Amino acid sequence: MTIRHHISDSLLLAHSSGNLPEAFGLVVATHISLCDECRARLAAFEAVGGSLMEDAAPVAMAAGSLAAVMSRLDRRIETPRPVRRLDPRAPAPLADYIGGSLDAVRWRPLGGGVRQAILPTGGEAIARLLWIPGGQSVPDHGHRGMELTLVLQGAFRDETDRFGPGDLEIADEEMEHTPVAEAGPDCICLAATDAPLRFNSLLPRLVQPFVRI
């Protein structure tokens, strides 16, 4: 797998410090699991963060903190069983959200053969899987916030470039595009948004409230 489109430094830094919404964190973690380059960059950010913590001045703990910790030591902790990865198209971070395989996902049709499945993440940002048949386009649209789109299978092209397996497209409020899935294997993507898309045609705008896209 040759990955050409990577995570930005600002997203990696936010991920390493735990400041990304869960939906964006899922996309970033899934990309990192596929990309040696971004995994190495993340390790560098985490090393810098560790050094900063070592040099930080100590902070007094709140009254009763030690007692609260000690009271929890005897509690029984139920360790969740790891989900077995069943599908090579679903890297480990994603597999935990879908039960191991894309074949188990409950897809919802959006029209033109395009399907989606919204994943269970907390917060206002939404993570979804998109299934786009080869040769099919997504309606042209802009963005009211940030959108991360990670390709898991197949490929798509838009006005900016081509995105294949492992590639991550980062879209912001300045971008308008019309993604088109390449002919061949259907394009499956993991995407996250923190605001509704801004569609340019009427029909997508009419159905938008019902499909949460």
ABEGO torsion letter per residue (X at the ends): XBBABBBBAAAAAAAAAGABBAAAAAAAAAAAAABAAAAAAAAAAAAAAAAAAAABBBBBBBBGAAAAAAAAAABBBBBBBBBBBABAABBAAAAAAAGGBAAABBBBBAEGGBBBBBBBBBEABBBBBBBBBBGBBBBBBBBABBBBBBBABEBBBBAABBBBBGBBBBBBAABBBBBBBBBEBBBBBBBBBABBBBBABAAAAAAAAAAGX
